[in-house]
Amino acid sequence: MSSDSDDSTTSKVCPSKKLKSGHKKQKFRREWLKNPDYQAWLRPVEDNYKAKCVLCSKEFVSELSNVKKHLTSNNHKKLSNIKQSTSSLYNFASSSNSTTDDVNVKEAEIMLSAFFAEHNISFRVMDHLTPLLQKMFPDSKIAIKLALKRTKTKNIITNVIGDSYKDNLTNILKQRKFSVLIDESTDIAVTKTACIVVKYFDPNENRVCTSLWEYIPTFEENKDSRGQGTAEHLYNLVINTFVQRKVPLCNIVGFASDGCNMMMGRYNSVASRFREQCPGIVIFKCICHSLHICCSQACKNLPRTCEDLARNVYTFFNASSKRQFEYKEFQKFAEVEIHKILHPSQTRWLSLGQVVTRILEQWPALQLFFNKKYLEERLLAAEQIHSSLNDPFIKMYSFESIDETRLKCCKEELTSKLPPPGQSVQELAVLKQENMCLRKLLEKSERECKLLNSNNKLLCENKALLEEKLVSLQSKSIGIDINQIKKPERKTSTSAIAQQMPPTSTLINKNK
């Protein structure tokens, strides 16, 4: 009976249960766009059941509750405030509702942001500068209405000044021929970047100008890194910057970069692809890089001790302010200029020549200083520098500093005196004559160097021969003294024999 009753109760209960119906999706409604709270950022998408926020670049389910929830989110509020504070420069001036004071305030904010960008001032300073200006100028309506902090400063520079500058430059490149210059960054940052510079004739300023075009990362995220460090990838990055701005590639008439294989190789490089894309293009290698490579190869023929001396002297002073302070006393005593010892670097053009010039200038003070350090501290570094400074054969190579000065003048001649368009033929002839004179001076210096080397070799041979003769002379005099001791009947003293012999100086002169 009980089982029958249970079955009957269950049969009565089960039909009474109803399945919950699923949540009905809601389509995007056009009426939401009429709401002033939503019309600035809410947009429909292809999927009718979703909506998009143009400020956050985010899609969500198109339900009114989700729209309201997104409106009150912290990220949306932050981006909305930034958008309101960094509207376009043209909107500042053309707004019909803005008063003259508002326009002046916007212009002041733009000028102040441009000042920070020009002088490379930290944007964090703006958080303290704006309140300071308001306290300094309480009677100024513009200063009181300034609302400028670091975030707004950054966005004004990027979205207002930067876009305006890029638009003006794009309009010029669309109408004028220009050259492209590329170089990769050499800093210690994690992201490797490439700097693109364009050189063109500006009709507004009536002169040839050089301007920054783009600063792009050479490696793109979320992509395979194996194909990104190639000449093809770098070339595509450079070309895309012009294609996106609709600049005609036929306007490119020149390309310049350093002489590495990826940039200037004959078959598979950025330069070879520019030749295919732009027939008749002029390709230039960096002249300063080439000069630096020539000088670096030439310096390898010099003894290594010369470069080691330059590096050891800098290292000895670099990490100790006490040694630098002590060295100033020796500079004053030796009456040399109070200058710092320069750091020799392999990546700077002709930097080693400047280091050598500074060491030659400080040579007397350095000798006195390291003589003292060698006697007092007995350090290995001080001992090595002391022996090098007192080695006359190392200072003998100081004549090479003349070549460094001439090479430096040659580099300046090539970089600063390149003939601009419209230069007269007479000026070009003078420039050619100066370069020929410079070449003759370099050839003369080479002959002097060979002559000096031969003289030094002859001097060393004569010195060795003189030492041998002096040794033989001393041995002969000692033999005479011994013979006189064995023969007392002659009663001839050693002093008498010495008086009969010619003086040592006379023998030396005869040997010479």
C-alpha positions as CSV (number, residue, x, y, z in Angstrom):
1,M,0.0,0.0,0.0
2,S,2.7,2.4,0.9
3,S,4.6,1.8,-2.4
4,D,1.4,2.4,-4.3
5,S,0.8,5.7,-2.5
6,D,4.4,6.8,-3.2
7,D,4.0,6.1,-6.9
8,S,0.8,8.0,-7.0
9,T,2.3,11.0,-5.3
10,T,5.3,11.1,-7.6
11,S,3.1,10.8,-10.6
12,K,1.1,13.8,-9.4
13,V,4.2,15.9,-8.6
14,C,6.2,15.3,-11.8
15,P,3.7,16.8,-14.3
16,S,3.5,20.0,-12.2
17,K,7.3,20.8,-12.8
18,K,8.0,23.1,-15.8
19,L,11.3,23.5,-17.5
20,K,12.9,27.0,-17.3
21,S,12.9,28.8,-20.6
22,G,16.3,30.1,-21.9
23,H,17.2,33.8,-21.7
24,K,16.0,35.6,-24.8
25,K,18.8,37.4,-26.7
26,Q,18.3,41.1,-27.3
27,K,19.2,42.8,-30.6
28,F,20.9,46.1,-30.9
29,R,18.5,49.0,-30.9
30,R,19.0,52.2,-32.9
31,E,17.1,54.2,-30.3
32,W,20.1,53.8,-28.0
33,L,22.2,56.0,-30.4
34,K,19.8,59.0,-29.7
35,N,20.7,58.9,-26.0
36,P,23.3,61.6,-25.3
37,D,25.0,59.2,-22.8
38,Y,25.6,56.6,-25.5
39,Q,25.8,58.4,-28.9
40,A,29.4,59.4,-28.5
41,W,30.9,55.9,-28.1
42,L,28.2,53.2,-28.8
43,R,28.3,51.7,-32.3
44,P,26.6,48.6,-33.9
45,V,28.5,45.7,-35.4
46,E,27.8,43.1,-38.1
47,D,26.4,40.8,-35.4
48,N,23.0,42.3,-34.4
49,Y,23.3,40.8,-31.0
50,K,26.5,42.6,-30.1
51,A,27.6,46.3,-29.7
52,K,30.9,48.0,-29.7
53,C,32.6,50.9,-27.7
54,V,34.8,52.9,-30.1
55,L,36.7,54.4,-27.2
56,C,37.7,51.1,-25.6
57,S,37.7,49.1,-28.8
58,K,35.7,46.4,-27.0
59,E,32.6,44.4,-28.1
60,F,29.9,43.1,-25.7
61,V,26.4,41.6,-25.8
62,S,23.9,44.2,-26.9
63,E,21.7,44.3,-23.8
64,L,20.8,47.6,-22.1
65,S,22.1,46.3,-18.8
66,N,25.5,45.6,-20.4
67,V,25.6,49.0,-22.0
68,K,24.9,50.7,-18.7
69,K,27.5,48.6,-16.9
70,H,30.1,49.5,-19.5
71,L,29.3,53.2,-19.2
72,T,30.1,53.1,-15.5
73,S,33.3,51.0,-15.8
74,N,36.6,52.6,-14.7
75,N,38.5,52.0,-17.9
76,H,35.7,53.6,-20.0
77,K,35.5,56.7,-17.7
78,K,39.3,57.2,-18.0
79,L,39.3,57.0,-21.8
80,S,36.3,59.2,-22.0
81,N,38.0,61.9,-19.9
82,I,41.1,61.7,-22.1
83,K,39.1,62.0,-25.3
84,Q,37.3,65.1,-24.0
85,S,40.5,66.8,-23.0
86,T,42.5,66.0,-26.2
87,S,40.1,66.9,-28.9
88,S,41.6,68.1,-32.2
89,L,43.4,71.4,-32.6
90,Y,40.9,72.4,-35.3
91,N,38.0,71.7,-33.0
92,F,39.7,74.1,-30.5
93,A,39.6,77.0,-33.0
94,S,36.4,76.2,-34.9
95,S,34.1,75.4,-32.1
96,S,31.2,77.9,-32.3
97,N,30.4,77.6,-28.6
98,S,33.9,78.3,-27.4
99,T,34.8,81.8,-26.2
100,T,38.0,83.7,-26.9
101,D,39.3,82.8,-23.4
102,D,38.8,79.1,-24.1
103,V,40.7,79.3,-27.4
104,N,43.5,81.1,-25.7
105,V,43.6,78.4,-23.0
106,K,43.8,75.6,-25.6
107,E,46.6,77.5,-27.4
108,A,48.5,77.9,-24.2
109,E,48.2,74.2,-23.5
110,I,49.5,73.3,-26.9
111,M,52.4,75.7,-26.7
112,L,53.3,74.4,-23.3
113,S,53.2,70.8,-24.5
114,A,55.3,71.6,-27.5
115,F,57.9,73.2,-25.2
116,F,58.1,70.0,-23.2
117,A,58.6,68.0,-26.3
118,E,61.2,70.3,-27.8
119,H,63.4,70.4,-24.7
120,N,62.9,66.7,-23.7
121,I,61.4,67.5,-20.3
122,S,59.7,64.8,-18.3
123,F,55.9,64.8,-18.5
124,R,55.7,64.3,-14.7
125,V,56.9,67.9,-14.3
126,M,53.6,69.0,-15.7
127,D,51.7,67.7,-12.6
128,H,53.5,70.3,-10.5
129,L,54.0,73.1,-13.1
130,T,50.3,73.8,-13.7
131,P,49.4,74.5,-10.1
132,L,52.6,76.6,-9.8
133,L,51.6,78.8,-12.8
134,Q,48.1,79.3,-11.3
135,K,49.7,80.5,-8.0
136,M,52.2,82.7,-9.8
137,F,49.7,84.4,-12.0
138,P,46.4,84.6,-10.1
139,D,45.2,87.6,-12.1
140,S,45.6,85.7,-15.4
141,K,42.4,84.1,-16.8
142,I,44.4,81.8,-19.0
143,A,46.6,80.5,-16.1
144,I,43.5,79.9,-13.9
145,K,41.8,77.9,-16.5
146,L,44.8,75.7,-17.4
147,A,43.9,72.0,-16.9
148,L,47.1,70.3,-18.0
149,K,48.7,67.2,-16.5
150,R,51.1,64.6,-17.8
151,T,48.5,62.4,-19.4
152,K,46.9,65.3,-21.3
153,T,50.3,66.6,-22.3
154,K,51.3,63.2,-23.8
155,N,48.0,63.0,-25.8
156,I,48.3,66.6,-27.1
157,I,51.8,65.9,-28.3
158,T,50.8,62.6,-29.9
159,N,47.3,63.3,-31.3
160,V,47.4,67.0,-32.0
161,I,51.0,68.3,-32.6
162,G,52.3,65.0,-34.0
163,D,49.3,64.4,-36.3
164,S,49.5,68.0,-37.6
165,Y,53.2,67.7,-38.3
166,K,52.8,64.4,-40.0
167,D,50.0,65.7,-42.2
168,N,52.0,68.7,-43.4
169,L,55.0,66.5,-44.1
170,T,52.9,64.0,-46.0
171,N,51.5,66.8,-48.3
172,I,55.0,67.9,-49.1
173,L,56.2,64.3,-49.9
174,K,53.2,63.7,-52.2
175,Q,54.3,66.6,-54.4
176,R,58.1,66.6,-54.1
177,K,61.0,64.2,-54.7
178,F,62.8,63.0,-51.6
179,S,65.4,60.6,-50.2
180,V,65.1,58.0,-47.5
181,L,67.7,57.5,-44.8
182,I,67.5,54.5,-42.4
183,D,69.4,53.5,-39.3
184,E,68.7,51.1,-36.5
185,S,68.9,52.0,-32.8
186,T,72.0,51.2,-30.9
187,D,70.7,51.7,-27.4
188,I,70.3,49.0,-24.7
189,A,66.5,48.9,-24.9
190,V,64.7,45.6,-25.3
191,T,62.8,46.7,-28.4
192,K,64.9,47.1,-31.5
193,T,63.7,50.1,-33.6
194,A,64.5,51.6,-36.9
195,C,64.5,55.4,-37.5
196,I,63.3,56.6,-40.9
197,V,64.4,60.1,-42.0
198,V,63.5,61.9,-45.2
199,K,65.4,64.6,-47.0
200,Y,63.4,66.9,-49.3
201,F,63.1,70.5,-50.6
202,D,60.6,72.5,-48.7
203,P,59.0,75.2,-50.9
204,N,57.7,77.1,-47.8
205,E,61.2,77.6,-46.3
206,N,63.0,77.5,-49.7
207,R,65.7,75.1,-48.6
208,V,66.6,71.4,-48.3
209,C,65.2,70.0,-45.0
210,T,65.8,66.8,-43.1
211,S,62.8,65.5,-41.1
212,L,61.9,62.5,-39.0
213,W,59.3,60.4,-40.9
214,E,58.7,57.3,-38.7
215,Y,60.1,55.4,-35.7
216,I,59.1,51.8,-36.1
217,P,59.9,48.5,-34.2
218,T,61.8,46.1,-36.3
219,F,60.2,43.0,-34.7
220,E,56.4,42.6,-34.5
221,E,54.8,40.8,-31.7
222,N,52.6,37.7,-32.1
223,K,54.5,36.8,-35.3
224,D,57.2,34.3,-36.1
225,S,60.6,35.9,-35.3
226,R,62.5,33.8,-37.9
227,G,61.4,35.9,-40.9
228,Q,61.5,39.3,-39.2
229,G,65.3,39.9,-39.0
230,T,65.7,40.0,-42.8
231,A,66.2,42.6,-45.4
232,E,62.8,41.8,-46.9
233,H,61.0,42.4,-43.6
234,L,62.7,45.7,-43.0
235,Y,62.1,46.9,-46.5
236,N,58.3,46.1,-46.2
237,L,58.1,48.0,-42.9
238,V,59.7,51.0,-44.5
239,I,57.5,50.9,-47.6
240,N,54.3,50.4,-45.6
241,T,54.9,53.7,-43.8
242,F,54.6,55.5,-47.2
243,V,51.8,53.4,-48.6
244,Q,49.6,54.0,-45.5
245,R,50.0,57.7,-46.1
246,K,49.4,57.3,-49.8
247,V,52.8,58.8,-50.7
248,P,53.9,57.8,-54.2
249,L,56.9,55.5,-54.2
250,C,58.0,57.0,-57.5
251,N,59.0,60.2,-55.6
252,I,61.8,58.3,-53.8
253,V,65.0,59.3,-55.6
254,G,67.7,58.4,-53.0
255,F,68.5,55.9,-50.3
256,A,71.3,56.1,-47.7
257,S,72.3,53.8,-44.8
258,D,75.3,52.2,-43.2
259,G,77.2,49.6,-45.2
260,C,76.1,46.3,-43.6
261,N,75.1,43.5,-45.9
262,M,71.4,43.6,-45.0
263,M,71.3,47.2,-46.0
264,M,73.7,47.5,-48.9
265,G,74.2,43.9,-50.2
266,R,74.3,43.4,-53.9
267,Y,71.5,40.9,-54.3
268,N,69.4,40.4,-51.2
269,S,69.3,43.7,-49.3
270,V,67.2,46.8,-48.7
271,A,69.1,48.7,-51.3
272,S,68.6,46.0,-54.0
273,R,64.8,46.1,-53.4
274,F,64.8,49.9,-53.7
275,R,66.6,49.5,-57.0
276,E,63.8,47.2,-58.3
277,Q,61.0,49.4,-56.9
278,C,62.5,52.8,-57.9
279,P,64.6,52.6,-61.1
280,G,67.3,55.2,-61.3
281,I,67.5,55.7,-57.5
282,V,70.8,56.9,-56.1
283,I,72.3,54.7,-53.3
284,F,74.7,56.1,-50.8
285,K,76.7,54.4,-48.1
286,C,77.5,56.4,-44.9
287,I,80.8,58.1,-45.6
288,C,81.5,58.5,-41.8
289,H,81.1,54.7,-41.3
290,S,83.6,54.0,-44.2
291,L,86.2,56.4,-42.8
292,H,85.8,54.9,-39.3
293,I,86.3,51.4,-40.7
294,C,89.5,52.6,-42.6
295,C,90.9,54.2,-39.5
296,S,90.1,51.1,-37.3
297,Q,91.9,48.8,-39.8
298,A,94.9,51.2,-39.9
299,C,95.1,51.3,-36.1
300,K,95.5,47.5,-36.1
301,N,99.0,48.0,-37.5
302,L,100.0,50.0,-34.4
303,P,101.3,48.2,-31.2
304,R,98.5,47.1,-29.0
305,T,100.1,48.8,-26.0
306,C,99.1,52.2,-27.4
307,E,95.4,51.5,-27.3
308,D,95.7,49.5,-24.0
309,L,97.3,52.6,-22.4
310,A,94.4,54.8,-23.4
311,R,91.9,52.3,-22.0
312,N,93.8,51.6,-18.8
313,V,94.2,55.3,-18.0
314,Y,90.5,55.9,-18.4
315,T,89.6,52.8,-16.3
316,F,92.0,53.8,-13.5
317,F,90.3,57.2,-13.1
318,N,86.7,56.3,-14.0
319,A,85.5,54.6,-10.8
320,S,87.4,56.7,-8.3
321,S,86.5,60.3,-7.5
322,K,89.4,60.4,-5.0
323,R,91.9,59.7,-7.8
324,Q,90.4,62.4,-10.0
325,F,90.7,64.9,-7.2
326,E,94.3,64.0,-6.5
327,Y,95.1,64.2,-10.2
328,K,94.0,67.8,-10.3
329,E,96.9,68.8,-8.1
330,F,99.4,67.2,-10.6
331,Q,97.6,69.0,-13.5
332,K,98.1,72.4,-11.7
333,F,101.8,71.5,-10.9
334,A,102.5,70.5,-14.5
335,E,100.6,73.5,-15.8
336,V,98.3,71.6,-18.1
337,E,94.6,72.1,-18.8
338,I,92.3,70.6,-16.2
339,H,90.5,68.2,-18.5
340,K,89.0,64.8,-17.9
341,I,90.4,61.6,-19.5
342,L,88.2,60.6,-22.4
343,H,86.7,57.1,-22.9
344,P,87.9,55.2,-26.0
345,S,84.9,53.7,-27.8
346,Q,84.8,51.5,-30.9
347,T,81.3,52.6,-32.0
348,R,82.2,56.4,-32.2
349,W,83.8,57.8,-35.3
350,L,87.4,58.7,-34.8
351,S,86.9,58.8,-31.0
352,L,90.2,57.1,-30.3
353,G,92.1,60.0,-31.9
354,Q,90.4,62.4,-29.5
355,V,91.5,60.2,-26.6
356,V,95.1,60.1,-27.8
357,T,95.1,63.9,-28.2
358,R,93.9,64.3,-24.7
359,I,96.5,61.9,-23.3
360,L,99.3,63.7,-25.1
361,E,98.0,66.9,-23.7
362,Q,98.1,65.5,-20.2
363,W,101.3,63.5,-20.6
364,P,103.5,65.4,-18.0
365,A,100.9,65.3,-15.4
366,L,100.1,61.6,-16.0
367,Q,103.8,60.7,-15.7
368,L,104.1,62.4,-12.3
369,F,100.9,61.0,-11.0
370,F,101.6,57.4,-12.0
371,N,105.2,57.6,-10.8
372,K,103.8,58.4,-7.3
373,K,101.1,55.7,-7.6
374,Y,103.7,53.1,-8.7
375,L,105.9,53.8,-5.7
376,E,103.2,54.1,-3.1
377,E,100.3,51.7,-3.9
378,R,102.2,49.1,-6.0
379,L,99.1,48.2,-8.0
380,L,99.3,46.1,-11.1
381,A,97.3,48.6,-13.1
382,A,99.4,51.5,-11.9
383,E,102.6,49.5,-12.7
384,Q,101.4,48.8,-16.3
385,I,100.5,52.4,-16.9
386,H,103.7,53.6,-15.3
387,S,105.9,51.4,-17.6
388,S,104.0,52.5,-20.7
389,L,104.2,56.2,-19.9
390,N,108.0,55.9,-19.4
391,D,108.5,53.9,-22.5
392,P,109.9,56.3,-25.2
393,F,108.9,54.0,-28.0
394,I,105.2,54.4,-27.1
395,K,105.3,58.2,-27.2
396,M,107.2,58.0,-30.5
397,Y,103.9,57.1,-32.2
398,S,102.5,60.5,-31.2
399,F,103.2,61.7,-34.8
400,E,100.2,59.6,-35.8
401,S,98.0,62.1,-34.1
402,I,98.7,64.4,-37.0
403,D,97.0,61.9,-39.3
404,E,94.0,61.7,-37.0
405,T,93.6,65.5,-37.2
406,R,93.8,65.4,-41.0
407,L,91.3,62.6,-41.1
408,K,88.9,64.5,-38.8
409,C,89.2,67.5,-41.1
410,C,88.5,65.2,-44.1
411,K,85.4,63.8,-42.4
412,E,84.1,67.3,-41.7
413,E,85.0,68.2,-45.3
414,L,82.9,65.3,-46.6
415,T,79.9,65.8,-44.2
416,S,79.6,69.6,-43.9
417,K,80.8,70.7,-47.3
418,L,78.8,68.4,-49.6
419,P,77.8,70.6,-52.6
420,P,74.2,71.6,-52.3
421,P,72.0,72.1,-55.3
422,G,72.7,75.3,-57.2
423,Q,76.4,75.7,-56.0
424,S,78.5,77.4,-58.6
425,V,81.1,75.5,-60.7
426,Q,83.9,77.7,-59.3
427,E,83.1,76.7,-55.7
428,L,83.1,73.0,-56.8
429,A,86.5,73.6,-58.4
430,V,87.9,75.1,-55.1
431,L,86.5,72.2,-53.2
432,K,88.2,69.7,-55.5
433,Q,91.5,71.6,-55.2
434,E,91.3,71.4,-51.4
435,N,90.6,67.7,-51.5
436,M,93.6,67.2,-53.8
437,C,95.8,69.2,-51.4
438,L,94.5,67.1,-48.5
439,R,95.5,63.9,-50.4
440,K,99.0,65.2,-51.0
441,L,99.4,66.0,-47.3
442,L,98.3,62.4,-46.5
443,E,100.8,61.0,-49.0
444,K,103.6,63.2,-47.5
445,S,102.7,62.0,-44.0
446,E,103.0,58.5,-45.2
447,R,106.5,59.1,-46.6
448,E,107.5,60.8,-43.4
449,C,106.2,57.9,-41.4
450,K,108.3,55.4,-43.5
451,L,111.4,57.7,-43.1
452,L,110.9,57.9,-39.4
453,N,110.6,54.2,-39.1
454,S,113.8,53.7,-41.0
455,N,115.6,56.2,-38.9
456,N,114.4,54.6,-35.7
457,K,115.6,51.2,-37.0
458,L,119.0,52.7,-37.9
459,L,119.2,54.3,-34.4
460,C,118.5,51.0,-32.7
461,E,121.2,49.2,-34.7
462,N,123.8,51.9,-34.0
463,K,122.8,51.8,-30.3
464,A,123.3,48.0,-30.2
465,L,126.7,48.3,-32.0
466,L,127.9,51.0,-29.6
467,E,127.0,48.9,-26.6
468,E,129.0,46.0,-28.0
469,K,132.1,48.2,-28.6
470,L,131.9,49.6,-25.1
471,V,131.7,46.1,-23.6
472,S,134.7,45.0,-25.7
473,L,136.6,48.2,-24.7
474,Q,136.0,47.5,-21.0
475,S,137.2,43.9,-21.3
476,K,140.4,45.1,-23.1
477,S,141.2,47.6,-20.3
478,I,140.7,44.9,-17.7
479,G,143.0,42.6,-19.6
480,I,145.7,45.3,-19.7
481,D,145.5,45.8,-15.9
482,I,145.9,42.1,-15.3
483,N,149.0,41.9,-17.5
484,Q,150.6,44.8,-15.7
485,I,150.1,43.1,-12.4
486,K,151.9,40.0,-13.6
487,K,154.9,42.1,-14.9
488,P,156.0,44.3,-11.9
489,E,159.4,44.9,-13.4
490,R,157.9,47.4,-15.9
491,K,156.5,49.3,-12.9
492,T,153.6,50.7,-14.9
493,S,150.5,51.5,-12.9
494,T,146.9,51.1,-14.0
495,S,146.4,54.9,-13.7
496,A,149.3,55.5,-16.1
497,I,147.8,53.2,-18.6
498,A,144.5,54.9,-18.3
499,Q,146.2,58.2,-18.8
500,Q,147.8,56.9,-22.0
501,M,144.4,55.6,-23.4
502,P,142.1,58.0,-25.2
503,P,139.0,59.1,-23.3
504,T,135.8,57.0,-23.6
505,S,134.0,59.9,-25.2
506,T,136.6,60.1,-28.0
507,L,136.0,56.4,-28.7
508,I,132.3,56.8,-28.8
509,N,132.6,59.7,-31.2
510,K,134.9,57.6,-33.4
511,N,132.4,54.8,-33.4
512,K,129.7,57.1,-34.4
